[in-house]
Amino acid sequence: MVTPEDIERWIATALPCEKLEVKGDGQHFEAVIVSGEFRGKNMVQQHQLVYKALGDRMREEIHALSMKTFTPEDWASRQ
């Protein structure tokens, strides 16, 4: 079974993150991802970067992933 820690590790390996938090029950997951790689990209492009980081796992191992993506600047303005 996939754990939130697995997903965090997979994302962090491929995408530098300033904040990465994943919660879930093994089937459905929610993620908050803050990365400088998101600068200049719209939400769809940001999510595509995360999907790319997860690769085939999105089709084979992860059934549902809801994510909120932020640039470091956007994240700081929320605090």
Backbone as CSV, one residue per row, in Angstrom:
resi,resn,N_x,N_y,N_z,CA_x,CA_y,CA_z,C_x,C_y,C_z
1,MET,0.843,-1.181,0.000,0.000,0.000,0.000,0.889,1.246,0.000
2,VAL,0.494,2.223,-0.757,1.212,3.494,-0.845,0.911,4.317,0.410
3,THR,1.945,4.926,0.971,1.770,5.777,2.148,2.016,7.241,1.770
4,PRO,1.540,8.163,2.589,1.852,9.575,2.336,3.361,9.824,2.267
5,GLU,4.112,9.119,3.100,5.567,9.270,3.096,6.179,8.830,1.771
6,ASP,5.621,7.781,1.175,6.087,7.340,-0.151,5.915,8.464,-1.164
7,ILE,4.731,9.050,-1.182,4.445,10.108,-2.152,5.348,11.311,-1.912
8,GLU,5.531,11.678,-0.657,6.440,12.787,-0.348,7.843,12.498,-0.882
9,ARG,8.332,11.304,-0.653,9.674,10.928,-1.105,9.772,10.972,-2.624
10,TRP,8.775,10.451,-3.317,8.794,10.425,-4.780,8.792,11.832,-5.359
11,ILE,7.959,12.701,-4.787,7.903,14.084,-5.277,9.221,14.794,-4.978
12,ALA,9.704,14.685,-3.745,10.914,15.393,-3.329,12.143,14.951,-4.121
13,THR,12.155,13.708,-4.556,13.287,13.205,-5.334,13.380,13.899,-6.689
14,ALA,12.241,14.257,-7.268,12.224,14.814,-8.624,11.950,16.315,-8.672
15,LEU,11.476,16.887,-7.572,11.051,18.283,-7.588,11.522,18.955,-6.301
16,PRO,12.413,19.953,-6.408,12.847,20.638,-5.187,11.679,21.385,-4.545
17,CYS,11.453,21.115,-3.263,10.308,21.699,-2.568,10.763,22.421,-1.312
18,GLU,10.149,23.558,-1.060,10.389,24.271,0.192,9.452,23.768,1.284
19,LYS,8.302,23.283,0.871,7.354,22.667,1.796,6.655,21.554,1.036
20,LEU,6.508,20.429,1.690,5.838,19.293,1.068,5.143,18.507,2.165
21,GLU,3.842,18.448,2.084,3.056,17.741,3.088,1.992,16.921,2.378
22,VAL,1.982,15.630,2.650,0.998,14.734,2.046,0.268,14.002,3.161
23,LYS,-1.039,13.956,3.052,-1.884,13.206,3.979,-2.738,12.257,3.154
24,GLY,-3.128,11.144,3.758,-4.000,10.241,3.033,-4.199,8.928,3.742
25,ASP,-5.071,8.115,3.165,-5.470,6.850,3.780,-5.029,5.622,2.989
26,GLY,-4.136,5.804,2.034,-3.704,4.674,1.210,-4.424,4.608,-0.122
27,GLN,-5.543,5.270,-0.230,-6.313,5.320,-1.468,-6.421,6.751,-1.992
28,HIS,-6.770,7.661,-1.099,-6.974,9.067,-1.446,-5.968,9.914,-0.675
29,PHE,-5.332,10.833,-1.396,-4.285,11.644,-0.796,-4.518,13.122,-1.086
30,GLU,-4.034,13.964,-0.166,-4.057,15.414,-0.332,-2.644,15.915,-0.119
31,ALA,-2.195,16.821,-0.971,-0.831,17.333,-0.867,-0.814,18.852,-0.918
32,VAL,0.094,19.440,-0.137,0.437,20.852,-0.229,1.896,20.881,-0.655
33,ILE,2.162,21.541,-1.781,3.500,21.539,-2.353,3.908,22.982,-2.652
34,VAL,5.045,23.387,-2.088,5.595,24.719,-2.323,6.947,24.533,-3.006
35,SER,7.066,25.070,-4.214,8.304,24.897,-4.966,8.592,26.119,-5.831
36,GLY,9.847,26.503,-5.872,10.272,27.567,-6.770,10.116,27.193,-8.226
37,GLU,10.025,25.891,-8.510,9.832,25.421,-9.879,8.479,25.840,-10.442
38,PHE,7.564,26.249,-9.573,6.226,26.646,-10.008,6.164,28.094,-10.492
39,ARG,7.210,28.852,-10.265,7.205,30.261,-10.681,6.961,30.381,-12.179
40,GLY,6.054,31.302,-12.541,5.773,31.563,-13.941,4.884,30.529,-14.609
41,LYS,4.396,29.568,-13.835,3.534,28.520,-14.388,2.127,28.648,-13.815
42,ASN,1.143,28.337,-14.655,-0.231,28.347,-14.147,-0.481,27.055,-13.359
43,MET,-1.648,26.957,-12.741,-1.956,25.811,-11.887,-1.855,24.486,-12.640
44,VAL,-2.351,24.430,-13.849,-2.293,23.186,-14.625,-0.839,22.782,-14.867
45,GLN,-0.001,23.740,-15.233,1.407,23.445,-15.469,2.104,23.003,-14.179
46,GLN,1.726,23.601,-13.062,2.294,23.198,-11.777,1.922,21.749,-11.459
47,HIS,0.664,21.414,-11.660,0.210,20.053,-11.389,0.886,19.068,-12.339
48,GLN,1.110,19.481,-13.570,1.805,18.607,-14.512,3.216,18.291,-14.037
49,LEU,3.892,19.255,-13.419,5.226,18.995,-12.865,5.161,17.929,-11.769
50,VAL,4.130,17.993,-10.945,3.982,16.993,-9.885,3.672,15.628,-10.502
51,TYR,2.770,15.592,-11.475,2.452,14.318,-12.135,3.691,13.724,-12.793
52,LYS,4.514,14.582,-13.379,5.750,14.109,-14.002,6.676,13.513,-12.945
53,ALA,6.751,14.162,-11.789,7.582,13.650,-10.702,7.105,12.272,-10.235
54,LEU,5.801,12.054,-10.261,5.248,10.779,-9.817,5.253,9.717,-10.915
55,GLY,5.323,10.146,-12.167,5.416,9.216,-13.291,4.265,8.224,-13.348
56,ASP,4.597,6.992,-13.662,3.587,5.941,-13.825,2.859,5.594,-12.533
57,ARG,3.404,6.007,-11.420,2.743,5.722,-10.140,1.345,6.322,-10.089
58,MET,1.117,7.429,-10.815,-0.214,8.045,-10.827,-1.247,7.116,-11.455
59,ARG,-0.832,6.314,-12.379,-1.776,5.382,-13.020,-1.840,4.050,-12.285
60,GLU,-0.719,3.634,-11.735,-0.625,2.276,-11.217,-0.805,2.151,-9.706
61,GLU,-0.343,3.149,-8.940,-0.327,2.988,-7.488,-1.161,4.005,-6.728
62,ILE,-1.296,5.203,-7.280,-2.018,6.266,-6.583,-3.388,6.420,-7.233
63,HIS,-4.426,6.207,-6.450,-5.779,6.235,-7.017,-6.335,7.652,-7.111
64,ALA,-6.016,8.487,-6.128,-6.536,9.859,-6.154,-5.576,10.766,-5.392
65,LEU,-5.200,11.867,-6.029,-4.320,12.849,-5.395,-4.882,14.237,-5.655
66,SER,-5.296,14.884,-4.578,-5.730,16.274,-4.636,-4.544,17.107,-4.179
67,MET,-4.218,18.152,-4.932,-3.050,18.937,-4.526,-3.313,20.431,-4.598
68,LYS,-2.605,21.117,-3.730,-2.564,22.575,-3.735,-1.099,22.932,-3.931
69,THR,-0.826,23.691,-4.991,0.550,24.041,-5.318,0.740,25.546,-5.187
70,PHE,1.920,25.928,-4.692,2.223,27.330,-4.456,3.678,27.621,-4.788
71,THR,3.934,28.825,-5.268,5.308,29.305,-5.317,5.673,29.703,-3.879
72,PRO,6.959,29.826,-3.563,7.321,30.269,-2.210,6.715,31.630,-1.868
73,GLU,6.644,32.518,-2.836,6.074,33.843,-2.599,4.574,33.760,-2.294
74,ASP,3.853,32.938,-3.064,2.423,32.770,-2.804,2.180,32.148,-1.430
75,TRP,3.024,31.195,-1.083,2.881,30.533,0.216,3.138,31.530,1.358
76,ALA,4.187,32.343,1.215,4.525,33.318,2.255,3.406,34.330,2.457
77,SER,2.729,34.691,1.379,1.648,35.677,1.491,0.416,35.095,2.195
78,ARG,0.326,33.775,2.277,-0.797,33.122,2.958,-0.575,33.021,4.463
79,GLN,0.656,33.190,4.877,1.008,32.998,6.299,0.706,34.220,7.123
